[in-house]
């Protein structure tokens, strides 16, 4: 503070007085910010999408989702993944969760219904450019993984976004229905059917 003299002399303020002023000014500023924030409308509910990298990370996230499931699980996986998931799937079944598994090859997997999509495996791998897997739990969350030969280069996502969860479930249901159609028609008749429709040839040829 100054001395009110000529020339002006400045004298040090007692530490207790100085910090008391700082405290009062800070509390006033905080109160003002709180009042301002109270007028800000809350952000609408939104869902985050997590980017996952590496096979182990993706598999761990799948297991976490399976362990939370309370009603239903749809999964589309490759045989080498089954052993990693079986313990969690068995526990889910013991809780009364209904499990439907589509597998791109014959394997021992814990599920109420298992559909072997081995006939579709090559086509799926060609379309996706990787071994694509998806696990949907209770229609509320999904983990999608692209498994490559380089395990650390494998990428995936986890989300609770309803539209993405729905698309993933429909993807699995589509593969199941196509597999049943192939079994019903026979491989040669199915291929003949596909060659008769330009849109099917176009879709199957594109990634």
ABEGO torsion letter per residue (X at the ends): XBAGBOBBBBBBBBAAAAAAAAAAAAAAAAAAAAAAAAABBBBBBBBBBBBBBEAAAAAAAAAAAAAABAABBBBBBBAAAAAAAAAAAAAAAAAGBBBBBBBBEBBBBBBABBBBAAAAAAAAAAAAGBBBBBBBBGGABBBBBBBBABAAABBBBBBABAAAAAAAAAAAAAAAAAAAAAAAAEAAAAAAAAAABAAAAAAAABX
